[in-house]
Amino acid sequence: MTTQAVPPKRIFPTSEVDARAAEHVPSIPQTENPAYKLAFQDEEFLLREDLRPVRFQLELLKPELLLNEAEIGSTFVFYGSARIPAPDMADALLAAATNPEQEKIAERLKAKSQYYEVARELAKLASTCGCDEEGKRHFVVCSGGGPSIMEAANRGAAEVGKESIGLNIVLPHEQLPNRYVTPGLSFQFHYFALRKMHFLLRARAVAVFPGGFGTFDEMFELLTLIQTGKVRPLPILLYGKDYWNRVVNFEAMVEEGVVAPHDLDLIHWTESAQDGWDFVNNFYAEDPVPAREQSGPSE
């Protein structure tokens, strides 16, 4: 009996093949009209308001697929201000002040510059974590990809030769990823909702440093998700107790009855990188659940 060749599994041309073929169609009125473009190559079509659900799906899928391909099993997320200077830039910020009010603000920012180094050191410690038996990497540093505390986190990972993630967002003013983010793990988002989801899908620990509206938003959303059982409890390290107690009266929230006393136990107050990393390790020594199950918004 003659052995016959096994036919290929795919019987239709791939999208890449058809996309290349579409580049060489003859130019006639029909082919020049946008209606003739392949739907996935028609940018104007993809940006229509009706296509918002598709864009949501794309922003969910692209980072998810690339992070899976990079064998990233879990992350250590860093939240914090984009305005706190690195220690070597703090004096320059103070020198640039032109009036007493600006000087006062610059002095406060300079006082918080210590947290740049704390975030940098914590990222180094987290990056020492190896791979599991399946080759998945854990506690991979993940930041918003911008300057200041975010830069410090990515920088710490880079300084020990490890990759790190940056989740940037398109803003009205120009924003670029900091130079320490691993290029292949640098993502840009249009939708805040999808960006915030990716912060938590793989999060196994979160460090929160002094910050503004964005940091408040991310921290309180995470606390709410854990409080309501949508996310499994995970270590939340809160740095800068003097700052946080000045801008948020957590105890008053308990006294007013709007949160329960045990809700404050979701937070671990700390000031050092080593203490924070020790807390994370002790947390999982007591509750060793697979990384992928530690967090992530319910599906």
N, C-alpha and C positions, 0 to 999 in steps of 0.2 A: 504494500500500500504506500502511495506517495505521500510524504509528509507535507502538509500545507502550512504556509506561513500564517501565524495567528494575527488576525486583523487588529489594528490599533483600537484602544478603548474609545478614543475620541473620534466621532464621525463628523462633527461640525468644526469649521475653522475657528481658531481662537479669536478673541477680541483683538489681540495684538496683530494677527494676520489681516483681519478685515480693516483695522485702523490704518495699516500701511497701504493696503489696496485702495482705500478711500482717498489717499493723497494723490493718486494718479488718474482719477477719472477725468474724462474730457471736459473742457469748460464750455458749458451750454447754459442757457437761462435756468433750466431746471436744477442743474448741479450747483450753480452759483447761489441759489436761494438758500438761506439758513434752514429752511424746512428739510432740506436734503441731508443735512449733517447727521452723522450717527449721534444718537442721543447722548451717549457718554462722552462725546467730543464737543458737544455744543455748550460752551461755557455760558452763553447768554441764556440758554434754556435752563441750565442747572441753577442759575442764580434767580430764577423766577420765584415769586413768593409762594406759589403753589408747591414748589419743590422743597420747602423747608423740612418736611419729614425725611426726605432723602438725604439732605445735608446733615441732619442730626445723625442719621445712621452712618454716614461716611466719617463724621468726626468721632463717633464711637468706635468704628471698626479700624480705622487706619492706625491709631496708636496701639490698640489692642493686638492687632496682628503683628505689628513690628516688635512690641514688647514680648509677645510670645516667641517670636523668632529669635529674639535676643536672650531667651532662656531666663527671663526675670520672673522669679516666683513671688517675691515680696519686696516692699519698699519701706524706706524710712523717710517720711515726709517732713520737710522743713517749711514752716510758715513764719513770716516776719516782715518788718518794714522794708520798703525799698529806699528809705531816706537815711537810715543810720549809717554813718560813714565808717570806713575801715579806720583803725587807730592812726595810721600814718596820714590820713586825710582830714582828721578831726580838727587839727590846728588851722589848716587852710580854710576850713568852713568857718571857723571862728574869726579868722582874719578878714574874711569877705563880708562880715556883717557891717552894715552901714548905720545902724541906730541901736539904741539900748534894747529894744524889743527883739530885734534880730540876734543880738548878742546873747540874750537870755535863752532863746531857742537853740542857738548854736552850742551853748554850754550844756544844755540838756541832751542834745544829740551826741555831743562829745562824751558825756558821762555814759551814754548807752553804747558807745563804740566797743566797749569790752565784749559785748555779745557777738560781735563779728568774729572775734577769736574763739569764743565758746562754741559757736556754730561750726566753725572751721574744724575745731578739735573733735567735736562730737561726730561730724561727718567722717573724719579719719577713723574713729573707733568703729562706727557702723560699717565702714567699708572693709574692715578686717574679716567680716563674716564670710565664710566660704560657701561652697555649693552643697546641695544635698545629694542623696544617692542617685537622683534622677538628673543631676547636672544643672538644676535650677539655682539661680543666684538669689540670695536673700539679703534683706536690709539694704538694698541698692538705694543710694541717696537720690531723692526726688525733690526738686524745688520748683518755684514758679518761673525759673529761668532768667530772672532779672538781676538787678544790682543788689548791693548791700547784703543783708542776711542771706538772700538767695545765692548770691555770688559766693559768699563764705562757705556755704554748704557744698556747692559744686567744686569749689577750689580745694576744700579738704579732701574730697574723694580723689581729685586729680593728682594731688600731691603724694598720695600713696599708690598711684598707678592704677586706680580703679575708675570704671565708667560711672556716669551719673546722668540722671534724667532732668530735662528742663521742660516745663509746660508753660509756654508763653501764651499771651492773649493779645489779639489785635486791639490797640487803643488809639484814641484820636491823635495822640502825640506819638512820635517815633519811639519804638521800643525794640531793642535787639537782644538776643540771648547773650548772657555773659560768656566770656571766652573760655570758661572752664567746663561748660556743658559738653558732653560727648556729642559730636555732630550727628551721629546716627540715632541719637536718643533725644534730639531737640525737636519739639513739636510746637505747632502754632494753632491756636483755636480761635474760632469766631464766637462760639457759644460758651458763656461762662458755665452754664449747667453741665455741659459735657466735659469741660476742663475740670470742674470740681468733682465730677464722677470719677475721672481718671486719677485724681489725687488719692481717692479712697479705695478704688477697686483692688489694689494690691497692698495698701498700707498695713504695715505690721506694727508701726510705732509712729508717733507724730510729736515733733518738737515745735512749740510755739514761742516765739520771741516777741518783744515789744513791737507793736505795729498799729496801723490805723484801721480805716474802714474795712479794707480787704482782709486783713488779719482777723478782725472781729468777726466778719462774715464767715470765714472758713472755720474758725475755732468754734463759734457758737452753733454752726450747722452740725459739726461733728459731735459736739456734746448733745445736741438734740437727737441726732440719729441713734446714739448709744442709749440715751435716756428713754427713748421710745421703742427700743428693741429692734430697730432697723439695721443696726450695725453691732456686731459682737464687740464687747469691751476690749479695748487695746490701750497700751500705755500712752497717755497724753502728758508730755513734759511741758510745764509752763515756767518759762524763764523771765525773771524781772519782777519779783513779787512787789517791790516798792512801786513800780510803774503800774502794774495791773490793779493793785489795791487803791491807787490814786484815781484811776479812770473808771474802775468798775467796783462797786461795793457788793461783793459776792455774799457777805454775811447778811447784808440788808435784804437781799432777795429771799434768803431763808426766813428772816424775821417777818417779811411781808407775806410769807406763805406761798410765794409763786414758784419756788423750787423746794424740794425736800432736802433736809440736812445731808442725807447720804448722797445726793447728787453731786455735792462738792468733792466727794471721794473719787470722782472720775478724774480729778486733776492731781498730778504729782508736782508739787512745787520744788524747784531745784535751781541752783545757780552754777553748777559745774558740769562739764562734759562727762567726766568720769562717773559722777553720781547718777546722771541721767542714763548713761549706758548700763551701769550696774542695775538700776531699777528695771530697765527693759529686760535684761537677762534674768533677773529674779522673777519678773512677771511670768515669763515663759517657762521657767524652771518649775513653777507651781502649776502652770496651766498649759502644758505642751500640746497645743492643737495645731494641725497642719497649717502652714502659712496662708494658703489660699483661702482658708475658712475663717481667718482672723477678722476680716472686715469686709468692706465693700457694701454699697447700698443693695438692699434686697432687690432681686430681679423679678 
